[in-house]
């Protein structure tokens, strides 16, 4: 499946924001969670839009994007 670079970049950014949650508590955790949630919502919306425009299965596209970002050597 051909995955646009923009989706890879957005998923990478969302994963990076989620990773920053580790070890945070209280207000810092809440602020970082909000940042991660925004990034995750952005990538989800972009995946949905691209799937609709390209006539792709949205769930298959999401899985392919996540696999590409999280397991790039599995090609």
Secondary structure, DSSP 8 states (H G I E B T S, - for coil): ----HHHHHHHHHHHHHHHTTTT--HHHHHHHHHHHHHHHHHHHHHHHHHHHHHT--HHHHHHHHHHHHH-GGG-
